[in-house]
Amino acid sequence: MRRAAAEIIAEFGPFDGVDAVHGVTYDGTSVWFASDGRLNAIAPADGALRRALDVPASAGTAFDGTHLYQIAGDRIQKIDPGSGDVLSSIPAPGGGADSGMAWAEGSLWVGEARARCIHQVDPETGAVLRTLASNRFVTGVTWAGGELWHATWEDDTCDLRHIDAGTGEVLEVLEMPAGVNVSGLESDGADLFFCGGARSATIRTVRRPR
């Protein structure tokens, strides 16, 4: 297993009217993050706020190429990013204890923080297809270039982990600096991770190692 310090290359925020960042995703042009009662879209280059949708938003966020998915309490809502309309919803696998969400391979990948696991979920029915175990609280999930990564936050320390998507084995760890918390994780599909900063109300950009 490789271990290294996370390289933070940018930090945006704190954002006006945002008490905490609950989930992060990327639609190819904007970084979306969930704050209480709102989904916010910012420019990845400078953090400028582009638009916002008034929707319940209490945990992870994902994008499937067309729709946004947002955890709100014990439900996962499918949202039209143009209108902000909630099109449908399914049960969240953790029943409200969920944290972190990503889209890949036609499935949602949902972290359940204190259960220390990641569920692969059918996006139409909410059925859990399989579950990967972690040994740390899971606070963000993303796929990056075919690699499954998740964020952890426990005992006031955080890291980003590349794991084997079949077994859950930890392959690589990027340690976040002391005092820097991660409440959401997303990849740009190339060299960057976007990390939610919890109650710091910030988004941090971390370089993905090659």
Disulfide bonds with the S-S distance in Angstrom:
none
